Amino acid sequence: MSLHAKVHTQATVNASGNSAAFTNPKSRRFLLSVALAGTPTGTTPTITFAVQTSPDGVTWTQKGAALATLNAIGNQRTLYGPSTTQGAIVETFIRVAWVVTGTTPVFPNVTTAFTGLDC
């Protein structure tokens, strides 16, 4: 079983949120890819992504260290797995969370994907 989930596809994001929960396919490694293709607007807009895991689909914990805050056009790719900074994902459920801050922040054209590698 493999996992390739598009969380956002050229979407406009202006509020914090979470993806739907994914069942862990027991991949050795996972990749979180974020692309901000449009210029953010608002006063000091920032967006920060995180991978959260859960043993039961109810209680969620952030996996690994906090990711870099994004505030401009660019890409962020973060690897999860054994011998990575973020660590291995062994819990049953996984989701992607994002926190948006600033005054009337708008992030146009956001694409976010979470992929299981080595399935």
Secondary structure, 3 states (H helix, E strand, C coil): CCCEEEEEEEEEECCCEECCCEECCCCCEEEEEEEECCCCEEEEEEEEEEEEEECCCCCCEECCCCCCCECCCEEEEEEECCCCCCCCCCCCEEEEEEEEEEEEEEEEEEEEEEEEECC
